[in-house]
Amino acid sequence: MNPVPRIRRGFRLQWEPAQACFVLLYPEGMVRLNGSAGAILEAVDGERDVETIIERLRTRFPDAGDLGPDVREFLREAERQHWIEWQ
Amino acid sequence: MTPLDASAPVGPPLWLLAELTYRCPLQCPYCSNPLDFARSGDELSTAQWLDVLRQGRELGAAQLGFSGGEPLVRQDLAELIGGARALGYYTNLITSGLGLSDAKVAAFAAAGLDHIQISFQASDPELNDALAGSRKAFRQKLAMARAVKAAGYPMVLNFVIHRHNIHQMPQILQLCEQLDADYVELATCQYYGWAFRNREGLMPSQAQLRAAESQVNDYRARLHARGAPMKLIFVTPDYYESRPKACMNGWGSLFLTVAPDGTALPCHSARLLPIDFPNVRTMSLAEIWYHSPGFNHYRGDAWMPEPCRSCEDKARDFGGCRCQAYLLTGDADNADPVCDKSPYHDRILAARTAADHARTGLDDLLYRNARNSRLLYRG
């Protein structure tokens, strides 16, 4: 079974029209995400494993080249920041 | 560097602080409510608050704090939480824990509340309850912190730090870990409102502060080594700095506070300034944020006198805090005296010296309650 990331409990990913970006909301805080970080976290739904997330992003962004290393690195960073958990 | 100017576009308010009430069962002597809270006008109704929340969300606010006073005093809190969550806010309840119950924790969860912050006054019941002016406060806070975690909320524990509890730092941190806090805010008193009135009795000495900082850093390193997610945020008093804080990230830049009577403020302390602030009963939030004289008063840098006007840091720290400038110099336009370029910086230095020699006991503090508020503002 491949590891499946989910957004940490108590955190919420949300599109904010006023800021024209995805934000990650958490207790008394908010991170504004750039386009790629927003696209990756949007694919994190607590059901898809990392390979499925990468495949989904490849389909969405066919011209982006090999996304795998960047996605894995971002998810490692998101784990260090305690934005996501593994299940 | 491009200096800020008054024509620079104003962004949306991203944070809305809803101070639902000034009523509170506790009497903490560092309360950030105004000294004259007892003569504040009627509180906004449920419908008025829901309308304020709708307008704030339309402007772009994403973070919402329910605060006070003690917000649990409001019987319509669950309804306000539900309304806010449906609008898309991340909803934070900032509470003393008094008035909370297992049933309310569950009802708020059902209404969509995202997070609960509980404040403590100390790590033991004796000191905690003496500061809070309530004999049951500590026990109730412990029970509610456990209930909040059991219900699956993320939890922030907030300790206001001052000279009477700063020596408890190791015990405070242990208590937070036992209670499984996700975030710990160790917020040294900021000297506004009641805390300014009691400053000499609250401000830690530099030696106390250094010891506490080192204890927090050690604890943080141990948490990190274990991979523990509990985050420590230690807010040290700017009275020990030589450059001012970028207060509220700039006046009218991100934060919008609505006080219990509907007065709209760029921060929760700004009410003490001699400025006429608008009210949500008579003006839309958009008009207030973008066009009211109160909110435009300290935007940009055209208002700045020296030493700020020609300072290379003015776009970074905005001259510091207007409330602090007003409280310490009598003129809110002045540089925040925390800055060592301010001609009034000696007043900060004098406060540090006083903190080294203070003998003020808990009984000498002026506690925050309606009686003392009326005594201060008789007539």
Interface residues (C-beta under 8 A of the other chain):
Chain A: R9 G10 F11 R12 Q14 E16 P17 A18 Q19 V23 L25 Y26 P27 E28 G29 M30 H82
Chain B: P12 L14 L59 G60 A62 Q63 G65 G88 Y90 N92 D114 H115 Q117 G152 Y153 P154 M155 V156 D182 Y183 P229 K231
